[in-house]
Amino acid sequence: MFKTRNPYNLKQFMKMNDRCPACNQRMELEVGFWYGTSYISYAMAVALSVATCIAWWVLIGFSLEDSRFFLWMGANVIILIAAQPYLMRLSRAIWLSVFVKYNKNWRTEQPEEPERTGSKAPAQ
């Protein structure tokens, strides 16, 4: 999907191919297609925060008498910032898989072309 394999190459980590190099599937099905990935990315960030909170609670614990809660919040922020490029890429892959059905004959059949209302179409 992406032009570079490394999600931490911050200059190019979100640059995508127009079409899949293997099956020729169009990546952007319509104008503004990728806006929905923010919901997926947000849900994954919340799930990661809940997971780190539970892990911190089980391993270290929380207390009102010291600053362990604030230490968890700081660690969680660092984890979220470090994971964000990966989460953004993963959310795009999940979003595309919701709208494009898998074709078991993808090697021999061309993908279905979506109607592109935002692009210039030839006049008829």
C-alpha positions in Angstrom: 0.0 0.0 0.0 2.7 2.5 1.0 5.7 3.6 -1.0 8.1 3.0 1.8 8.1 0.0 4.2 9.4 2.0 7.2 6.5 3.7 9.1 9.1 5.8 11.0 10.5 7.5 7.9 8.5 10.6 8.8 9.0 12.5 5.6 7.4 9.7 3.5 5.5 7.4 5.9 2.0 8.3 4.6 2.8 8.4 0.8 0.7 5.7 -0.8 0.7 4.1 -4.2 -2.2 5.1 -6.5 -2.8 1.4 -7.2 -1.7 -1.8 -5.5 1.4 -3.1 -7.2 0.2 -6.7 -6.9 -3.5 -6.6 -7.9 -4.0 -3.1 -9.4 -6.7 -2.2 -6.9 -7.2 1.6 -6.7 -6.2 2.8 -3.2 -8.3 6.0 -3.0 -11.8 4.9 -3.8 -13.3 8.4 -3.8 -12.3 11.9 -3.0 -11.9 12.2 0.8 -11.9 8.5 1.3 -9.2 8.5 4.0 -11.0 10.9 6.4 -12.7 7.9 8.0 -9.4 6.4 9.1 -9.3 9.0 11.9 -12.1 7.0 13.7 -10.2 3.8 13.4 -6.9 5.4 14.5 -8.7 7.0 17.5 -10.2 3.7 18.6 -6.8 2.0 18.4 -5.2 4.8 20.4 -7.9 4.5 23.1 -7.5 0.7 23.1 -3.7 1.1 23.5 -4.2 3.6 26.3 -6.6 1.2 28.1 -4.2 -1.7 27.7 -1.2 0.3 29.1 -3.4 1.5 32.0 -4.4 -2.1 32.9 -0.8 -3.3 32.5 0.5 -0.4 34.7 -2.3 -1.1 37.3 -1.4 -4.8 37.4 2.4 -4.5 37.4 3.0 -1.2 39.3 -0.4 -0.1 40.7 -2.0 3.3 41.2 -2.0 5.2 44.4 -3.4 8.6 45.6 -0.3 9.1 47.8 2.3 9.3 45.1 2.7 10.3 41.4 2.3 6.8 39.8 -0.8 7.9 37.9 1.1 10.8 36.4 4.0 8.6 35.6 1.6 6.3 33.7 0.2 9.3 31.8 3.7 10.4 30.8 4.6 6.8 29.7 1.3 6.5 27.8 1.9 9.8 26.0 5.4 8.6 24.9 4.0 5.2 23.8 1.2 6.9 21.8 3.6 9.2 20.1 5.9 6.4 19.2 3.1 4.2 17.9 1.2 6.9 16.0 2.9 6.3 12.6 2.2 2.6 12.8 -1.4 3.2 14.0 -2.0 5.6 11.1 -0.9 3.1 8.5 -2.8 0.2 10.2 -6.0 2.3 10.3 -5.7 3.0 6.5 -5.3 -0.8 5.8 -8.3 -1.6 8.0 -10.4 1.2 6.4 -9.6 0.0 2.9 -10.4 -3.7 3.9 -13.8 -2.6 5.1 -14.8 -1.2 1.6 -12.9 -3.6 -0.7 -14.0 -7.2 -0.7 -11.3 -9.8 -1.1 -11.3 -11.5 -4.5 -9.8 -15.0 -4.4 -9.2 -14.7 -8.2 -7.3 -11.5 -7.9 -4.4 -12.8 -10.0 -6.6 -13.3 -13.1 -9.5 -10.7 -12.6 -9.1 -7.0 -12.5 -10.5 -5.1 -9.5 -13.8 -3.4 -9.7 -13.4 0.3 -10.6 -15.3 2.6 -8.3 -17.3 5.5 -9.7 -15.1 8.6 -9.3 -17.4 11.6 -8.8 -14.7 14.0 -7.8 -12.4 13.5 -10.8 -12.7 14.9 -14.2 -14.6 12.5 -16.4 -14.7 12.7 -20.2 -17.7 14.6 -21.5 -20.3 12.5 -23.3 
